[in-house]
């Protein structure tokens, strides 16, 4: 049976659940500190997975849980479609979040408090809002007893914020059968709006950015070695100094801007809407038009490297033998090998560069039936809006699904206020999402699965 238009009461329940689930998921502290030490994992991911399982079972669904290690559960449920010949769609989210220092926040980062029309908390946009919208949508399908046009696989992964080693990467390697017959996927950091001036009228028009590409990533370490000694004795082989020189050399390196296909499509789309052209020799000059997406787009104009942590020494009057720094590298398609070689060169002979985790870059088709369905769902809820492709500077679990031949997109739809600086909210202080945006997103996702 085809999915029919929900009643007004059903639509209200869908939206109310999406908001409530966002709050309740935020209240489950799923902080992921990374690493392989179970003592640092906490109980949050298990509690969140249990929450998801309970909400699915309430409506008669039978989810399965695969635990990659104690306390690292991954939850799955498949809803069969009416056309078994069509490729299935994976709709996935992650349950973990990055740490939050409560002293920096204006609210408890795990309160899920609503203030001034915003839901506050760690994970509000990354990505418990999307998980909540997914839960609300699949519960509606189950309650109404309707069958989508294609198989839908709903996945709730652990460990995305540490590269998916205990989440999507482990699941793909150990349980690929969960995704049998699936050809496409949607997940986080796409489908949100920016506001642009329309060239003919000057009126504001919303453009929704569907993530069709994402940069590759390399998380690694700079390890400097030298000669240990007493702090009172001159030492020209101090590893901390060697590490500092490498950090400065890497930080001061200016990567050239480069226009990838996805960024070009975004820039051209913005020009078509606004009538404002862009200069190939000054790509950054166009960034102010990107509004809340500015930082994401800025990060896709070149390769980037950022030192994120330092570890050296054990006593104030002792020169150590080793000093280390963690580094986060993001590379454009085809740039991985060149970037690694550059890091070796910039670091110098006494600093070893090691990559602990590498994720591929992605570039999905910008046209096709799924893109059309996304566009139709957005325009049905926001008539007159535009839909544009863009490249994400970060990474998602779509990287791992790619190895199974599944083409992934970022589509967590949110209609955002024009003045909301959206990108800095990811991993930022006072992370928050508009209540109305979550309600909007739940409606759009339901339209998408009805029409895809």
N, C-alpha and C positions, 0 to 999 in steps of 0.2 A: 504494500500500500504506500502510495506517495505521501510525503510529508505535507500536511495541509497547514494553512495559516493558523497560528495559535489564537485562541480566544483572548479577549482583553484580560481576563482573570489569569490565564496561563502566562501571558506576557508579564504581568505584574509579578507573579511568583518567580519567573525566570530572573528578572532584574533584581528583585529583593534578595534572592538567594545569592546572586553574584556578589552583591555588596556585603551581605552577612558573611559569606565564606571568605571573602578577602580579609575582613576583620579577624575572623577566627583563625585563619591560617597565619596571619601576622603574629597573633598571640602565642603561637607555638614557636619557640626559639629554635630555629634550625641552622644556627650559625655553623659555618663550615670553615674550620681553621686550616684545612688541607693536611697533607702529609699522610703517613702510614701508621701513625700512633693512635690506636683505638681510644686511648685515654683522652685524646683531644676531640673526639667526634661528638661526644654527648649523646643525649637521647632524642634530640629534636627531630631528626629525620624519621625515626621510627614512629614517634607520636604523630607526625604529619601524615605519614603513610597510613597509619591506623585510621586517622581521621578521614582520609580519602576513601579507604576501603569501606568504612562504615557508611559514608554518604552514598556510595555506589550500591551497597547491599540493601540500603533502605528502599531502593526503587526496584529491587529484584535482579540486579546485575550480579555477576559472579566474577569479580576481579581475581587475578592471580598476582602473587608477590614473589619476586626473585631477589634474594638477599645476596649481594656480592661478597659481603663480609658481615659479621655481627654488627647490627646497627646501621647498615647501609642498604635499605630496602628500595626496590623499584616496583611500581604498581602498573598493571596493564589490564585493559578490558577491550574486547573486540565487539563491535556492533555490526552484524552482517548486513550488507546492502542488498537491494533488490536485483541488481545486475551483477552476477558473479564474474562476468567477462571483463568488467571494468577494473582498472587498477585501484587498489585501496588507498585511502588517505590517512596518514599518521598525524594525529593532533597531539602535540606533546608539550610538557612543561617540566620544570625542575622545582623540587621542594626545598632545596637548601638556599641559604643567603650568605652574604659576606658579613664579617663582624661589624658591629656598631658600637661606638663609644658613647654611652648614655650621657656623659657629661657635656658632650658637644650639642646635644639635641634639645629642642624646646619642649619635646614630649618624650615619654617613655618609648624607645624605639620598638618595643614589642607590645604596645598597647592597642594598636589598631584604632586609635582614637579618631573620631570625626570632628574636624574643626574647620569652620568656614567652608563647608562643602567639600573638604578634602579628607581622604583616609590617610592617616599618617602611620608610618612604621617601616621597619626594614623588610624589604620584599614587596612594598606597595606597588612598584613598577617592575621589580626584578626578582621573581615574576609571579608573585602570589595573586595578583589581580587576574592574570591570564589563567592560572590554575583554577581560580574561583569561577571565572567565566566558562571554562571548559566543563567543570563539574556541574554548574547550573544548566548548561546546554544538554549534556548527556542525560541528566536526570529528567529534563523535559522530554527527551526522546523516549526514555524508558517508561515514564508515567503515561504518555500518550499512546504507547504501543505502536509507534510508527517506524517505518523502515527507511533509512536513507537510500539514495540512489546507488551509492557505492559503499564498500566496506569501510568502516571507520575504526582505526586502532587508536585508543587513547592511552598515552604513556605518561607516567609521572616519575621522572628520573631523580636519583640521588646524585650528589657530588658534581653538578655542573660547574659550580664556582671554583672547583679545583681541577677542571679539565675532564671531568666525567670518567676518571679512572675506575671508580666504583659505581658509576652510573651507566651512561650510554655506551661508553667504550667497552665496558665489561659485558653489558647486555648484548651488544652486537656480536661480540666474539663468542659468547656462550649460549645465547638463545636467539639466534637470527630467525628461527621459525615463527617468532612472535609477529614478524613483519612480512610473512609470506604473502605474496600477491600485491604488496603495497608499492606504489610508484612515486608518490609525492608526499610531502609533509609540510606542516605549518607549525610555527612556534613563535618565539619572542622577538621583540624589538623591530617591529614593522607594523604598518597599518595605522600609525598614529598621524595626526594632522599637524600641518603648519599653515599659517595664514599668509596669503600673498595678495598684492594689489592687482586687480584685473586690468589689463592694458586699455580696454575700450571704455570701461565705465569708471575705473578708479575704485570700484567697490571691492571689499574684501572677499576673497574666495578661499575656501579650504582645499588644500592639496594633501592627500593621504600618501605617505611614503611606504610602499611595499618593499621589503628587503629582498632583493633578488641576488645579492652578492655579499660576501663578507671576506675580510682579510684573513690571511693565515696568521698563526700565532706560534711563538716560541718562548717558553718560560725556562729560564736557565740561571746559571751562576757564573760569576767572575771569581776565579780563585787565584789569589796572589800568594806567592811563597817568597820566603826570604830567610834572614838569619835572626834567630831569637837572641835576646840579650837583656842586659840590665838597662833600665830606663835612663841611667845617668851617663851611659857610655855612647859616644857617637856611633851611628850605624847607617851605612850607606846602602843597606840591603833590607830596609824596613818594609815588610809586606803591606802595611797600612798605607804607606806613602806610594808604593807601586800601584796599589789598588786605587788610591785617590787619583793618580795620574790617568789611569785607564778610564775611570768614571768621567773625569773632566773631558778627556779626548772624545769619548762616546757622546757625551752630552752636547759638546760644542760642534759636533759634526752636523752639517746642514744637508739633509736629504733633499734632492731635487723633487719638485712637484711633478706629478705625472697623471695624465687624464686616462683613466680606465674606461672601458665601455659602459659600465654601470653609472659611473659619475658623469660621463658625457651625456647619457640619456637623461639623468636628473637635471643637469644644467640646461640642456636643450628644452626640457619640459617646462622648467621655470621661466625660461625666456619666452616660450610660446604663450604662457599665461600672462606674464607681466609686460612683455615687450622690451625688457631690459636685457641687453646683450652681455656676454662675458668675454674676457680677454684670455687667450691661451697662454699668454706670457705672465699673467697675474691672476691665477685661479682663486687665490684667497680673497681678492677684492669682491668676489661674488657672494662670499659667505654670509654677510649680514642679511641677505634675503632668506636664508634658511631658518631663521627664527630659532625655535626650540631644538631643532636638529643640527644647529651650527657646529657643535663640538664633534658630533658623530661624523658629519661630512668633512670637517677639517681633517680628521684623522684618516680619511681615505684618499687624501691627495698625495700621500707619500708613504714610504716605510717610516716606522717610528721605533724608538727604543727608549725605555724609561727604567732607571734603577729604582727598585722598590723597597729593598731591605738591606741592612748591613749587619755583619757578624764578625767581630774581631776582638782579640784580647781577652784576658782573664784576670788581670791585676794592673793597677795604675802605674806600677813602676817596672813592669815587664814588657819588653817588646816581643810580640808573639811571632811564631814562625809562619802562620797562615792568616790571611784576611779574606773574607768573602763578601760578595754582594749579590743579591738576586736581581735579575733583569727581565723585563717584559718586552718582548719584541713583536711587532705586528708588521707583516709584509704583504705587499701587493702580489697578485697572481704572477708566478714565474720568477719572483725575486728571492726566494728562500736561500738558495745556494750563495748568491751574491752577498746577501746580508750577513750570512754566517762568516763568509770570508772577510768581509769588512770589519766585523767585530774582532776577529783574530788579529787583524792588522792594527786596529786602533788600540787594542788592549796591551800590546807590547809583548816582549819575549818572556817576561816573568809572570804573566797572567794567563791562566788557562780558561777558555770559554767552554762551558758544558751546557748542552740543552737537555733538560729533564723531561720536557713535554712539548711536543710539536703537534699542531693542528693545521690541516690543509686549508687553503683558501677555497672559496666557493664562488661560482658564477652561474646562476640558473637562467633559463630562458625568460625573457621579458615579455613574451607573448604566449598565448595558449588558453586552453579551456579554463584552467584554474585561475589564471590572472583575470580572465573575463568574469568568472564567478565572484572573485574578490571585488572587482570593480562594480559589478551589479549589486552586490550586497551593500557596499558602502553608499552607492548613489541612491539606493532605495531608502536608506535611513537619513541621508544627507543630500537631497536633490541639488544638483548644480555643482557638486564637488568635483574635483579632479583627482586622478590617481596616477602617481609617478613611481618609477623604480628608484632604488638607491642602494648603495653599498654600506654595510655596517663596519665600523672600525673595530668592533669587538668580535666575539665568537659565540657560537651556539652549539647545541647538541646535533644540529643538522650536519655538522662535519662528520660525525661518526656514521650517521645513516647513509651518507653518500657512498660508503663502501659496499652497501647492499643495493646500490643502483637507485636509491630513493632521492629525488630532487627536492631540496628543502627551501622554504621561503620563511621570511619573518612576517607574521601577520597576527598581531595582538591588537586588534582595532581599538583606538581611543580617539574620541573627539575632544581636542584640547583647547583651552583658552589661548587666544593669540599671544598673550604676554607671559605664558608659562615657559620658563627656560627648562625644557624637558630633559635633554641629555645629561646635564649635571646631576639630576636626581638619581641616576643609576650609580649605586655604591656611594652616594653622597649623604650628607647630613640633612635631616628632616625630609627624607624620602617620602613622597606622597603622590596620590593619584586622585583626580576629581571623582566624586561619587557618580556624577552624571556620565562621566566617561566610561566607568565600569558598566553602568546600565546600558549605555550605547553599545559597548563592545559585545555584551551578551546578546543583544538583538542582532548585531551584524553576524556574529558567529553562527547563530541559528539559521539566518538567511543563507549563509555560505554552505552549510551542510545540506540544506534543502535544495540548493541550486547547483551543487558541484558534481 
